[in-house]
Amino acid sequence: MWKSVGNGFLEGVSKVADIDPEKLVVNTAETLKPVPAPESLIFGVTKTDHMLVVSFDPENGWSSPEIKPYGPIDLDPCASCLQYATNIFEGMKAYLGPDGEPLLFRPEINMTRMERSAERVALPPFNSQALLALIKKLVVLERRWIPKELGHSLYIRPTMIGTRPCASEFCVDKASANSSLNIAFGVAASDQALLYVVCSPAGPFFRGPSKEISLLATNETVRAWPGGHGGHKLAVNYGPGFSALREATNQGYNQVLWLLGDKITEAGAMNFFAVVKRDDGDLDLITPPLDGTILPGVTRQSILDLANAHTEGTSPLPNIPPSQKLYTHEQDLTMTYLRGWHAEGKLLETFCVGTAVIVGSVTRIGQDGKDLVIDASNSVTEAFRERLEAIQTGNFKYESWSAPCQS
């Protein structure tokens, strides 16, 4: 397989080109689409005018990147992505800062995670900083699509798919020609790929002023398991959960709370947190550990970082007294624990976080025909949401979390 050797090259059997932002070609749309009213936006429905594409083949490496009008892509019916789910993606957002310039929220974490996801399904490596530079150029071009309203953003979906045609000449390993039975449909890593980025203006993921979430806990269908691939952002992690989501919505819940036995992993495609009152009056902030079944979310890490900063006194959260400590714990979290804390009056809040939802309060968890109803006062949840939205829109400067798209 290939590895980066610097100076714009990858090295494998031969030296081939890495992604190079200097080679970007921009072909703009002749006619621009109208931008819909922010209140009409449904998450992921509307696409902007343009997309970024760059392809990989083993002889030449990564092609010259192109920004072109949004539209369909051509795929061989036996492409690796269609037959073997060699598909990865990321979720990012752009916001307008106070000066009207677009900002990205901690994009370097997304790029690092995308590199890990590509490695997990043996897709070709790429220079993630070069990709980020190209994403910034795309966002600047599409800046008119970024809503100004609070709680709105431009959702960005970088995607990479294996495009090797499984039954083509590229699949034949001449050194093992006698193994034709095993390679007829190319059950192997894809040495061809397409990397593309599309954008969509987005409003709140869960509509309504409260943003409250209800979850149906299930261990009959498992999202991820130890030693699997739940810690990577792969398309295959999502499709198998749709039937459980349909059942949850049929029963009146927003999402699924995924369990391994009694142990909580994720909530839908979001990370899960519980706020528990300690005997000394301070608070424990608990989330499941990154044990391979949990996606290392950008918002998840940001919540932990902000909680630690509050407790250390370096950056207190809004509307929470500096004397109120928030002790973070990445540890096993079970339904039994939640029910026990609830019975003792110690379970103060539960909430979910993710790129799409940002922070959403969980006020009801169903299991075995019974609901665990959690108080909706949510002072901690609201503090995290307010602080994150302020950072994302550039209204609260915190370290280098808001990255400008133009230098």
matplotlib code that plots the C-alpha trace (Angstrom):
import matplotlib.pyplot as plt

x = [0.0, 1.0, 2.5, 3.2, 6.8, 6.3, 6.9, 3.5, 4.0, 2.9, 5.2, 4.1, 5.2, 6.1, 6.0, 2.7, 1.1, -0.6, -3.4, -2.1, -4.3, -2.0, -3.5, -7.1, -9.3, -12.5, -15.4, -18.3, -22.0, -23.5, -26.7, -26.8, -29.7, -31.8, -31.0, -34.0, -35.3, -33.6, -36.8, -37.6, -34.3, -34.5, -31.2, -29.3, -32.1, -30.8, -27.4, -25.3, -24.2, -20.8, -18.8, -15.1, -13.8, -10.4, -9.7, -7.0, -5.5, -2.5, -0.5, -0.8, -2.0, -4.3, -5.6, -5.8, -8.6, -11.7, -14.5, -17.4, -21.2, -23.0, -24.2, -24.1, -21.0, -20.2, -19.6, -18.9, -21.8, -19.1, -17.3, -15.8, -18.0, -21.2, -20.1, -18.1, -19.0, -15.6, -17.1, -16.1, -17.3, -17.0, -19.4, -18.3, -19.9, -19.2, -20.5, -20.4, -18.3, -19.2, -17.2, -19.2, -16.3, -16.8, -15.4, -14.9, -15.1, -12.0, -11.6, -8.2, -9.9, -12.2, -9.3, -7.3, -10.4, -11.0, -7.4, -8.0, -11.2, -9.5, -6.8, -9.5, -11.0, -7.7, -8.5, -5.6, -4.0, -4.1, -2.7, -5.5, -4.1, -4.2, -7.8, -8.7, -7.2, -9.5, -12.5, -11.9, -11.8, -15.1, -16.7, -15.5, -17.0, -20.3, -20.4, -23.8, -25.3, -24.2, -27.3, -26.8, -29.4, -28.3, -28.5, -28.0, -24.9, -23.4, -23.1, -20.0, -19.8, -16.3, -16.7, -14.3, -15.3, -13.5, -14.1, -12.0, -14.2, -14.3, -14.4, -11.9, -8.4, -7.2, -8.4, -6.3, -3.2, -0.9, 1.3, -1.7, -3.6, -4.7, -6.7, -9.3, -12.1, -11.2, -10.7, -13.4, -15.3, -12.3, -12.6, -9.6, -8.7, -9.7, -6.6, -8.9, -10.9, -13.0, -12.9, -15.6, -17.1, -20.6, -22.3, -25.8, -27.3, -28.8, -31.2, -31.6, -31.5, -34.3, -36.8, -38.7, -37.5, -36.6, -34.5, -35.5, -34.7, -36.4, -34.5, -35.6, -32.9, -32.2, -29.7, -31.5, -29.8, -26.1, -24.5, -20.9, -18.9, -15.5, -12.9, -15.2, -15.3, -17.7, -14.8, -14.5, -16.8, -17.7, -20.9, -21.4, -21.9, -25.2, -27.3, -27.8, -29.2, -32.1, -34.5, -34.1, -34.5, -37.7, -39.0, -38.1, -39.9, -42.9, -43.0, -42.8, -39.1, -36.6, -33.7, -32.2, -30.0, -27.6, -26.7, -24.2, -26.0, -26.7, -23.9, -24.7, -22.6, -24.1, -27.5, -28.4, -25.3, -24.5, -22.4, -24.2, -23.6, -25.0, -24.8, -24.8, -24.9, -22.1, -22.4, -20.2, -22.6, -20.3, -21.2, -19.9, -20.1, -20.0, -19.7, -18.8, -15.1, -13.5, -13.2, -13.7, -17.4, -17.7, -17.1, -14.5, -16.8, -15.5, -18.3, -17.8, -14.1, -15.1, -17.6, -14.9, -12.5, -14.9, -16.0, -12.3, -11.6, -14.6, -13.5, -9.9, -11.2, -9.6, -12.9, -16.1, -19.3, -22.1, -24.7, -22.9, -21.1, -17.3, -17.5, -19.7, -17.2, -17.7, -15.6, -15.3, -15.3, -14.9, -16.2, -18.7, -22.3, -25.2, -29.0, -28.8, -26.6, -29.1, -32.0, -30.2, -29.1, -32.6, -34.2, -31.7, -32.5, -28.9, -29.5, -29.8, -29.5, -28.7, -27.8, -26.5, -23.9, -22.8, -22.0, -25.6, -27.4, -24.6, -26.1, -29.5, -31.3, -32.5, -35.6, -37.0, -35.5, -37.7, -36.9, -39.1, -42.2, -41.2, -39.9, -37.2, -38.2, -35.3, -35.7, -35.7, -34.2, -30.9, -28.7, -25.5, -26.8, -27.8, -24.4, -22.6, -24.9, -24.6, -20.8, -20.3, -22.6, -20.7, -17.4, -18.6, -19.9, -16.8, -18.6, -16.5, -12.8, -11.5, -8.1, -8.0, -11.2, -12.7, -10.6, -11.0, -11.4, -9.4, -5.9]
y = [0.0, 3.6, 5.9, 9.6, 10.5, 14.3, 16.8, 16.0, 12.3, 8.9, 5.9, 2.2, 0.0, 3.3, 7.0, 8.7, 12.1, 13.1, 15.7, 19.1, 22.2, 24.2, 22.1, 23.0, 23.6, 25.6, 25.3, 27.3, 26.7, 28.8, 29.3, 29.5, 28.0, 30.2, 30.0, 28.9, 30.6, 29.4, 28.3, 26.0, 24.1, 20.3, 18.7, 17.4, 18.0, 21.1, 21.0, 24.0, 24.8, 23.1, 20.1, 19.2, 16.0, 14.3, 10.7, 8.2, 5.5, 3.3, 4.5, 8.2, 8.8, 11.7, 13.7, 17.5, 18.5, 20.1, 22.2, 21.8, 22.1, 19.6, 16.6, 12.8, 10.7, 7.7, 4.3, 0.8, -1.5, -3.7, -0.9, -1.8, 0.8, -0.8, -4.4, -4.2, -0.9, 0.7, 4.0, 6.6, 10.1, 13.0, 15.6, 19.2, 22.6, 26.1, 29.2, 32.9, 34.9, 38.4, 39.8, 37.8, 35.5, 31.7, 29.6, 25.9, 24.2, 22.2, 20.8, 19.2, 16.6, 15.6, 15.3, 13.1, 10.9, 10.6, 9.4, 6.7, 5.7, 5.4, 3.2, 1.0, 0.0, 0.1, 3.0, 5.1, 7.6, 11.3, 14.5, 15.6, 19.2, 19.5, 18.3, 20.8, 23.6, 22.5, 22.3, 25.9, 27.0, 25.3, 26.9, 30.3, 29.8, 28.7, 31.3, 32.7, 29.4, 29.8, 30.9, 33.8, 32.6, 31.0, 27.3, 27.2, 26.4, 25.0, 21.2, 19.8, 16.1, 14.9, 11.4, 8.8, 5.7, 2.7, 2.7, -0.3, -2.3, -5.8, -7.8, -5.7, -6.4, -4.4, -7.2, -9.9, -10.7, -12.2, -13.7, -15.8, -16.4, -19.8, -18.1, -16.8, -18.3, -15.9, -12.8, -13.1, -10.4, -8.7, -9.4, -7.1, -3.6, -1.0, 0.7, 3.2, 5.9, 9.0, 11.7, 14.3, 17.0, 18.3, 21.0, 21.6, 24.5, 23.2, 24.3, 22.6, 18.8, 18.3, 21.1, 22.9, 25.3, 22.7, 20.4, 17.6, 14.0, 10.7, 7.4, 3.8, 1.6, -1.7, -4.5, -6.8, -4.9, -4.0, -0.9, -1.9, -4.4, -4.8, -5.3, -4.1, -0.8, 1.4, 3.8, 4.8, 6.9, 4.2, 4.1, 0.5, 1.6, 3.4, 1.4, -1.6, 0.7, 2.0, -0.8, -0.1, 3.6, 2.9, 0.9, 3.6, 6.3, 4.0, 3.9, 7.6, 8.1, 10.3, 7.9, 4.6, 4.2, 1.4, -1.1, -3.9, -6.0, -3.3, -1.0, 2.2, 2.9, 5.6, 7.3, 7.1, 8.6, 10.8, 10.5, 10.2, 12.0, 11.8, 14.5, 13.0, 14.8, 13.9, 13.6, 16.7, 18.8, 18.9, 17.1, 14.1, 14.3, 10.7, 9.4, 6.0, 5.4, 5.2, 1.4, 0.8, 0.8, 4.6, 7.2, 9.7, 12.7, 16.2, 17.6, 14.9, 15.9, 19.6, 18.9, 17.2, 20.0, 22.7, 20.9, 20.4, 24.1, 25.1, 23.0, 24.3, 27.8, 28.7, 29.2, 29.0, 28.0, 30.5, 30.5, 27.9, 29.2, 28.8, 27.1, 24.3, 21.7, 19.3, 16.2, 14.3, 10.5, 8.3, 5.1, 2.3, 3.7, 1.3, 1.5, 0.0, 2.9, 5.4, 3.8, 3.7, 7.3, 8.3, 6.5, 8.3, 11.7, 12.0, 11.8, 15.5, 15.5, 13.4, 14.7, 13.8, 15.6, 15.5, 17.6, 17.6, 18.1, 20.0, 19.4, 18.0, 17.3, 13.7, 13.8, 10.3, 6.8, 3.8, 0.2, -2.9, -0.8, 1.6, 5.2, 6.7, 10.4, 12.8, 16.4, 19.0, 21.9, 21.2, 24.0, 22.1, 21.0, 24.6, 25.9, 23.6, 24.4, 28.2, 28.1, 25.8, 28.0, 31.1, 29.5, 28.1, 31.5, 33.3, 35.2, 33.6, 33.2, 29.9, 28.6, 27.9, 26.0, 28.4, 28.1, 30.9, 29.7, 32.6, 33.5]
z = [0.0, -0.3, 2.3, 2.2, 1.5, 1.5, -1.3, -2.8, -3.3, -2.1, -2.3, -2.9, -5.7, -7.4, -6.5, -7.4, -6.9, -3.6, -3.5, -4.6, -3.9, -6.3, -9.2, -8.4, -11.5, -10.9, -13.3, -12.0, -12.7, -15.5, -13.5, -9.7, -7.8, -5.5, -1.8, 0.2, 3.3, 6.4, 8.1, 5.2, 5.4, 6.2, 7.1, 4.1, 1.5, -0.3, -2.1, -3.1, -6.6, -6.6, -5.5, -5.1, -6.8, -7.0, -8.0, -7.4, -9.6, -8.8, -11.8, -11.4, -7.9, -7.1, -10.0, -10.2, -7.9, -9.5, -8.2, -10.6, -10.7, -8.4, -10.2, -10.6, -10.6, -12.9, -11.3, -12.7, -11.5, -9.9, -8.2, -4.8, -3.0, -4.4, -3.8, -0.5, 1.1, 0.9, 1.7, 4.3, 5.1, 7.4, 8.8, 9.2, 9.4, 8.3, 10.0, 9.3, 11.8, 13.0, 10.1, 7.6, 6.8, 6.9, 9.8, 10.2, 13.6, 14.6, 11.1, 11.8, 14.0, 11.1, 8.7, 11.1, 11.7, 7.9, 7.4, 10.1, 8.4, 5.0, 6.5, 8.2, 4.8, 3.0, 0.7, -0.7, 1.7, 1.1, 2.5, 4.8, 5.1, 1.3, 1.4, 4.1, 2.0, -0.9, 1.4, 2.5, -1.2, -1.8, 1.3, 0.2, -3.2, -1.7, 1.1, 0.0, 1.1, 4.7, 6.8, 9.2, 11.7, 15.0, 15.0, 11.2, 9.2, 6.0, 6.4, 4.6, 3.7, 2.5, 1.1, -0.2, -2.1, -3.6, -7.3, -8.4, -10.8, -9.1, -12.4, -14.4, -15.5, -12.4, -10.1, -11.7, -9.7, -12.3, -9.5, -8.4, -11.6, -10.3, -7.6, -10.1, -8.0, -5.2, -7.3, -9.9, -8.0, -6.6, -2.9, -2.2, -1.3, -3.8, -5.4, -7.1, -5.3, -5.7, -3.1, -3.3, -1.1, -1.2, 0.9, 2.2, 4.1, 7.3, 10.0, 13.4, 13.2, 15.7, 15.2, 18.0, 20.6, 23.2, 21.0, 23.3, 22.2, 23.1, 22.7, 22.5, 24.1, 22.2, 22.5, 20.0, 17.1, 17.7, 16.1, 16.9, 18.8, 20.4, 17.7, 15.0, 13.1, 15.2, 16.1, 12.4, 10.2, 7.7, 5.7, 6.8, 10.4, 9.5, 7.0, 9.3, 12.0, 9.8, 10.7, 14.4, 13.8, 11.9, 14.8, 17.3, 15.3, 14.9, 18.7, 19.1, 19.8, 17.9, 17.9, 19.0, 22.1, 21.2, 23.9, 24.2, 26.8, 29.4, 28.3, 26.5, 23.4, 21.2, 20.6, 16.9, 15.3, 18.4, 21.5, 24.8, 28.1, 31.6, 34.3, 37.8, 41.1, 43.5, 47.3, 47.7, 45.5, 42.4, 39.2, 37.3, 33.5, 32.2, 28.6, 27.3, 26.6, 23.2, 23.3, 19.5, 19.7, 20.0, 17.3, 18.6, 17.9, 17.4, 19.5, 22.1, 22.6, 22.7, 25.5, 27.5, 26.9, 27.8, 31.0, 32.1, 31.3, 33.5, 36.4, 36.1, 36.1, 32.8, 30.9, 33.0, 31.2, 30.9, 33.6, 35.7, 38.9, 38.6, 42.0, 40.5, 39.4, 36.4, 36.7, 33.4, 33.2, 30.1, 31.5, 31.0, 31.3, 31.7, 31.8, 35.3, 36.4, 34.8, 36.6, 39.9, 39.7, 38.7, 41.6, 44.0, 42.5, 41.2, 37.5, 36.6, 32.8, 29.8, 26.4, 23.0, 20.9, 17.3, 14.3, 13.1, 16.5, 18.2, 21.7, 22.3, 25.6, 26.2, 28.3, 27.8, 27.3, 26.6, 27.4, 27.7, 27.5, 30.3, 30.1, 32.1, 32.2, 32.9, 34.2, 31.4, 33.3, 31.6, 32.9, 32.0, 28.6, 27.8, 28.9, 26.5, 23.7, 24.2, 24.5, 21.4, 19.3, 20.3, 19.5, 16.2, 15.0, 16.2, 18.9, 21.7, 21.0, 22.4, 21.5, 17.7, 17.4, 14.8, 11.6, 9.0, 5.5, 4.1, 5.4]

ax = plt.figure().add_subplot(projection="3d")
ax.plot(x, y, z, "-o")
ax.set_aspect("equal")
plt.show()
